[in-house]
Amino acid sequence: MKRNDLQNRLIDFGVNTTNICEKLPASYTARYLADQLCRSALSPALNYGEAQMAESRKDFIHKMKVCLKELKESEVSLEIISRKNYGKSEEIEKLKGELDQLISIFVKSVQTARKTSTSKINNIHS
């Protein structure tokens, strides 16, 4: 997958999620979840942009892990919203499907970056 493809998917995920957040009821709990979800859903796109300009492999891995944490937070928020029946279930399920794919991509990316980092260290010591 190309870097811009992933960035666009993250942006789309953030936009689609904020669209759902804006439709949630005005109750205290729904507003709280909407605020949390908006932050966690938009954060991966922003942090991924930072990761592209990382100062080191360690910095890159850290920023990618931040993206992953925010995606996992979004996953929990969406599940709570779904269980509370706050939104249209088909929209939420579609977002959850995209979220599962994004989480898988970031898990694999972090694993690959760690392996690459470890193999470079091992080659230096050989």
N, C-alpha and C positions, 0 to 999 in steps of 0.2 A: 504494500500500500504506500502510495506517495505521501509525503509530509503534508502537502496541501489538502489531500483527500481527507486525512484524519482531522486536520484543523477545521475543515468545512463541516465534517460530521459533528465535531464538538460544538461548533457555533450553532449548527442546526438544532442539536440537542438542547442547548441553552435557550435558544429562541422558542422552540416548541414547548419546553418546560415552563418558561415564563408566561407563555400564552395560557397554559392551564392554570398557573398560579393566579393570573388576573381574573379568572372565572370562578375562583373558589368563593364560598360564602363569606359573609362579613363577620362570622363568629370569631371569638378570641382564638380558639384552637386552630381554626382554618387559617386565620391571618398569620398566626405564629408559624405554622407549617409552611405557608406560602413564602414567608420571609426567609426561613431556613433553606427551603428548597431553591428559591431563586439564587441565593448566594452559592450554594453547593453545586448547582447545575451550571452556573456561568463560570465558576472558578476554573474548571479543567481547561477550557479554551484559553483563558488568560495565562494560566500556568504552563500550558503546552507551548504557548508563544515564548514564554521565558525560557523554557527548556531548550528551545531551538537555538538560543544564544547563551547556553550554559558555559561557564568559565572553565569547567573541568568535567571529566567523566563522573566524578562523585557528585558534583552540582547537578548534572543532567539526571542522574539516578534519583537524587533527592526530589527534584521538581516533578519527575514522572511519578514518584510515589505520592507526592502531594495531590497530583491529578487523580490517582487511583483512590486515595482516601476520600476525596470530594465526591467521586463517582459512587463510592460505597455509601456515603452519607445520603446522596440523592436517592439511592436505591431504597434505603430504609424510609426516608420521607415519603417517597411515592407509594410504598407499601402501606404506610399508615393512612395516607390520603385515600388509597383504594379501599382499605378496610372500613374507613369512616364513611364511605360512599359519598365523598365530596365532589367527585368529578365524573365525567363520562368514562365508563370502564374501558371502552374500546380505545379511546385516546391514551389513557393511562397504560393499558397493556401494550400498545404500540411503543410508547416511550420506554417501558420496562424491557421490551425486546431489544431496542437499540442500546439501552443501557447495559444489558448483559453482554452484547457484542463489544461495546467500548471497554468494559471492565476486562474482558478476555484479552483484548488488544494490549491494554496497559500492563496486565499481569505478565504477558509474554514479553513485552518490550523491556520491562524491568529485569526479568530473568535473563534475557539476551544481553542487556547492558552489563549486568553483573558478571556474566560468563566472559564477555569480551574484556572487561576490566581485569578479571582474575587471570585470564590467559596472558594478557599483556604483562602483568606483574610476574607470572611464572616464567615468561620468556626472558625478562630482564635478569632474573636470578639464575637462569640456566647457563 
